[in-house]
């Protein structure tokens, strides 16, 4: 009989090498999958791992995808390190986009560039408000934050559908469920001409630095981590579990809302039912592949955005379904979970001995 036995001392090397091994296993399984589908595996891997970085324009598109993933993952990492399980970042992302889009719709031809600040702040506020619902229900009624945050995703998506199909619908949009295109002055500035990369990349870089300082150089960040690793020790030290809960969820929700604001006022330029792209769920994988560390999540966000772009290319050039993106994301997550399990446990054959 196969059984798992806890290792006396998990390998420090493999604790960091586990994501690399998980990626290699994902590639191997991907090759088998392409062969089973009757496609050239080398051509398929080229779509996912080479073409997204094959030109300056493609690298720009890679950054466009990686920016919201990284910003959301940074907030989620603080939650997960605090033992708060926010699974509803996708809903907070959508609500942040709605708040930011509502401000952007108020602009007209005479509006100045100052409107960008309220747009960004509205997005952050929207994400925090939506996360605060989860925090309130967990704090006052001990509701499970996993279920509450997840169910609120669908409420947010339905609210978006109502707005773009009703009060905010573009009267000249040929009956499509979308708002009018935002005024040019409300669009997030781009870093380079001829590229869709916006200053959102700078927000992501600042977020990486801010998270590192918060977690590893401040007492508040230390308290958040102690509460996640050892709740009893945190209570003994006088750290407030309520404060940790609210801090984690508000930071996470604000980050997701910021990503929504940067996306809707950046590459998209309007509110539409196609806004929910799964970034909030993919960011969970980004956070764990990056080991909940700000630097590690930079690389995992780039990897995950390669999967997004590779899936789109595989759809257009190989005739495969776009859901292949989700398959690769899921493979990476499951391979990582399997590798992490074997880092902490070893497989044994035979019956377990009596205590």
N, C-alpha and C positions, 0 to 999 in steps of 0.2 A: 504494500500500500504506500502511496505517495503522501507525504506530509511535509509541512513547513516547520522548520525549527529556527528559532531566533538566533542570529549570530551574536556571539559574545561582544564583538566590536565591529560594527559595519566599516567597510573600507572607505577612508576619506577620499582616496583617489577616484573610486567608482561612484562616489556620491556626486562628484562633478562630471565624471565621464559618462554617467548614465544617459543624459540627453543626447550625447553624440552617438552612443550605441543605439539608442532608440531611433535616431534619424537614419542610421545605416540599415536597421531592420525595416524601417518604413520604405526605404529605397528598394530593398530586396523584395518585399511583398508587392511593391508597386510594379516591379519588373514582371513578377508572376501574373499580376492582374492584367497588364498590358498584353502579355502573351495569350492569356485566356480570352481576351477580347479580340484577338486576331490582329493586334496592332504591333508595329515595330517598337520594342521596349526602349531602344536607344533614342528613337525619335520622341517617344513619350517622355522620357526623363529629360530630354533636351527642352521640352516645353516648360517643365517645372523648374529646372535648375540652371539652365543656361540662357535661354532667350530673355527672361526677365532682367538680366544684367548685361545683355549683349550690346547695348547702345546707350548713349546718354539719355535719350528720350525714355527708354524702358526703365532706366534707373530712376528717372523722375517719377514715372508711374509707380514704381516700387515704393518710393518715399510717400507718395500720395496715399497708398494703401496702408503703409506701415505707421503713419502718423496717428490715426485714430486708434489703431490697435495698441500702440505703445502707451498713449495717454490713458486709455481705459484700463490697460493692464497695470499701470502704476498705481491707480486707485484700488484696484482689486487686490493687489499684493499687500497693501496695508490692511485691508479687511482680513485676508487669509492669515497673515502673520498675527492678527489679533484674535484669531479663532472666531471670526464673524463671517458667515458664508453668504455673501451677496452673489446670487446667481442671476439677478435681474438687471445687470448693467445695460442690457439691450434696451430695456424699457426706459431707463434713465437717459440713455443716449437719444432715444426718440423724443422724450419730453424736453430735453435740452434743445433739440433741434426745433421743436414746436415753439418754445419760448423765444428762441433767437429768431425764428422765421416770423413770429408775430411782430417783433420790433422792426425787422427788416421791411415788412409790408407797410409800415407807417411812413417810410421814407418816400420822398418825391424828388423831382428834378432840382429843387432848391436846397435839399438837405446837404449838410457838410460832412466831411470825413469823420467828425466826432461821433457819428452814429455807430461806428465800428465798436467803440467801447461798450455802449449799452447792449449791442447785439451779443458780444462775448459774455458780458456779465449776466445777461438774461439766460443764456445757455447754461452757465454754471448754476445759477439760481434754480432753473427748472430741474436739473439733475438732482440737486440737493433736496428740493421739495419732494420729488418722487422717492428718493431714498429715505427721507424723513418719515414717510408713511410706514415703511418697513421697520425703522428704528422705533417708532412710537408703538406699533403693535407688539414688537418683541419686548419693549421695555415695560409697557403697562399691562399687557395680557399674556406675556410669555409665548407669543405666537412664534412658530418656526419661521425663521427669516429666509430659509431656502424656499419654502413653498410660497410665502408671501411675496418675496421679490420676484420669483418666477411668474406667478400669476399676474402680477402687475405689468409684466411685459406685454401680455395680451390686451390688457386694458389700455395701455399706451398706444399700441398699434391700432386698436379700434378707434381711439380718440383721434389719431392722425387721419384715419380713413374718413371719419365724420367731417373733420375740418376741411380737408382737401376736396371732399365730394359735396360739401354744403356751403357753410358761411364764407370760407376762404377760396372757394373754387374760382378759377380764372374764367370770366364770362366769355373770353375770346379764345379759350383753350380747346375748342372743338369737342367739348363734353368730356375731356380727359380729366381724371381725378388728380388735379394738381393746382397749385397757386400760380399766379403770374410770376414771370421771371423777375427776380429782385433787381432794383436799380443798381447801376454799375458802382455807385458810391458805397453801397453796402457790402460789396464783395471783399473778402479777405485778400489783402495784397499778395501778389506772387513774388517769389524770390528771384526768378529768372524769366526773361522773355522767351516765349516759345515753349514754356513748360507749365504744367498745372501745379507744380510744387508751390505751396503757399508758406506764409510765415508761421503756419501751424507747426512746421518742423521745429522752429525755434521754441515754441511752447513745449514741445515734447522734450527737447534738450534741457530746457530749464526745469521741467518736471523731473527728469532723471536726477539732476543735481539736487533739487529740493527734496526729493524722496530720500536720497542718500544721506543728506544732512539731517533730515528729520529722524530717520530710523537709527542712525549710528552715531549721531553727535548731539542729540537733545534728550533731556530727561523724559519729555512727553513720548518720544518715539520708543525709548527704552520701556516705559510703562506699557505701551501698546503691545510690545513683543512679549513681555513678561506675562501679561494677561492672557496671551494666546498659548504660551508654552506651559505655564504653571499658574492656573487661576488661583489656587490656594495660596501660593507664595505672593501673588499680587495683592490678594486681600490682606494678608499678614503685613505687607509693606505699606498698606494704606492706599493702594491704587484703586480708583473707582472703576468698577466693571461697567456701570452705566455710562460714565464718561467715555470709556474706551469704545463702547458700542456706538454711541452717537458720533464720536470722532471718526471712527472707521467708516461708517456708512455715509456720513456727510462728505468726507473727503472723496470716497469712491464715487458717490453720486455726482459730486461737483466735477470730477474728472471726466466721467462719462458724458455729462451735460456739455462740458467744454468741447469734447470731441464731436458731439452732435452739432454744436454751433459752428465749429470750424468746417465741418463737412457741408452743412446746408448753405452756409454763406460763402463757401469756397468752391470746390469742384462742381457741386450740384447746382447751386444758384436758385433753388426754389424748393418748396415742399411738395413731395410726391409720395405716392404709396410705395414706391420702390426704395424709399429711404432706408428702411430696416434691411441691412445687408448681412446681419449675423455677426457684426463686429463685437458686440457685447459678449456673445458666447465664445467666439474665437479668442477673445482676449483672455479668457480663463486658461486656455491652452498656452497662450503666450506667457502668462504669469508663471505657470508651473514648469514649462520648458526652460524658462529663464531663471528658475530656482528662486523666485520671489525676490530676486536681487535686481536693482535698477539697471546695472550694466548688462547682466545676462538677458534681461528682457529686451534690450536694444536688438540683440542678435536674433532672439526668437521672434520678435515682431517682423524683422526683415524676412526671416524664413517663412512665417505665416503669410506674409504678403506675396511671396513668391508662389505659394500654393494658390492664392486667389488669381494671380495673373496667369499662372500655368493652367489652371482650370478653364479660364476663358479662352486661352490659345488652343487647348486641346479640343474645346467645343467647336471652334471655328475652323481649325486646320486638320483635325483628325476625325471630326464628326462624332465626338464623344459627348455625353451629357455633361452639363455644367456641374451636376452634383458630384462629379469626380473631385472637386475641391473639398467638399465635406468629407469624402472618403479618405483623402490624404490627411486631413486634419484629425479625423477620428483614429486613423491608423497610428499617427504620431502620438496621440494621447494614450492609447492603449499600450503601445510599445513602451512608452515612458513609464506607465504604471507597472507593467510587468518587470521592467529593468529595476525600478525602485524597490519592488517587492523582493527581488533576488539580491539586491544590495543589503537589505536588512534581514533576510531569511535565506536559509539554504534548504534545498530539497533533500529529503531523506526517504529511503525505501525501507519498509518494514513497520512493525508496530511500535508505537511510542512506549518507552519504558515507564514503569510505575514510579510515581513520585516517592 
